[in-house]
């Protein structure tokens, strides 16, 4: 599957950037919200706990969060999971105990005009490695492992692919420092655009077509909030 409105998607694309849009008090309130929300999943394979930002749990914070993001990226629609009553969740909290693999969060609907991915660190240690390489199919996890590539995803789960690969060898020093959890052969042809070192109080804005990965640098765990948007 490739997105139908590819040219419109590309017209909205830009380089990743770091912004500081939330106050210290607002970050603390978001962290408290995470603690109070019910756990949604604990993906033991990825070793990550996930919670969703439920609307109206803190109405004032809902509005602050939406307004602050809108100031930076303009008008948008949520492209997250929905509640049983059909309301958008405002984001996905991910408490990771192991680094996430190479992937892209490009959505599951070919008719969507995917837009920005908003990542707000809620813990201090860790990195997001963003590549210049882009992907315009469904949300996908990239692998060269034959068993992994044979996996048949359920609705809402990432596809598996090795079609991201190129011929150029990946930088060994970057691999050793940031991406040692990934087979270096699975990074062939990829070129780093940004390595963002997490800092509480900042927010990363990136295109949803960017292939990216957590770094291998985790001290016990890291906690972040991600919101997926579309036009």
Phi, psi and omega in degrees: 000127168247149179296139184290318186265056187297317182295322177295319177301313182295328179295335181268356186282154178202175178289151176296150179215158179250130180230161177237097188246345182250139177285167178301320179295318181294319177298317180298321179292323177294319177298320178293322177301316180302315181298327185274338183289149176288146178290135181265310180215155169231097182282100186290331179293315178274349181058052181221135173265140182232139172227151178253146178280104183278131177302146173071005174292323173216091189301319180297317179292324175308310185291319178301313183298312181297316182295320181294319178293319181299325178300328185269316188249359180079199183294143179201166171242150175289146173227061181239182174298159179242154177285173180298335179270003175090007179276144177293138164280146187276349179172175181238120173275133179231117178256102189259132177256349176221154181292138177286153183279182178292126185199178175217141182254063188267008174088178186235002182242118184296341181273349182287143170263090184295149188231246187255154173246126186248116183244119180246110178294137176242005171220163196269332191254128178144172181217158167242124180261117183250131182259154176293333183293140182237163184219132184240017172267202177292165172307131191217143168257134188257135185206158171246002180283123185297322179294318178295320181292339179275355182295135179257105184291147172277166177307131180088359177256152181296141167293171173238140182202155172241013184283000176282346190291144172235197185260333186288132179295144181278149181301119186291326181290318177296319179299314182296320185279322190239335192229034184292346178279354181246135174304125183301334178290341177277000181248006181301131178087353180271145180231128183288132173262319180207140167246108183264116175275121187300140176215124179297132183107346178255166176221134178264128175247122180217159177287146181286351177274350180290124168290136183206175181202153164293156170275168179281357184273097176228131172257099182069299180198166170221150186234129178215166177239128180237133175239130180257132183236163175215170178262000000 
